[in-house]
Amino acid sequence: MPNRSSNAEYIPLRTCVICRRKTEKKQLLRFVLLNSEIVLDLNCDVEKRGYYVCDDNNCLQELEKKVKKILRSRFDYGR
């Protein structure tokens, strides 16, 4: 009988910010916004807010559009 308090079989899930599909964390790419640039966080060790995206061309292209929109709104807001 398995121990209910054990995390031995726990698989972390994350949601793609583009298609909203839930997937295992290790199957997604993690991006971080650093100094007005989007950076791929390969080791998942950057201590910033991370955004997970499917390793799919459609999601990656949409991510680029979304980031440009976010950056534009951040810099236009202060004017």
C-alpha angles and dihedrals in degrees: 000000000000121000108248093210093054118105093199095117098033114130115191114229126204132185124236108240090218109043096018091227115150114230140160111286094237092058095057132076117239121217130187130195109234124171094340092310132102112236128192108235102208097174095038089230103118107111097224134097107292128211120205122213133179116253089244127120094231093052093045093051091049090048090058091053092047093050092050089052092048093048092047092051093048094053096039092051094067094055 
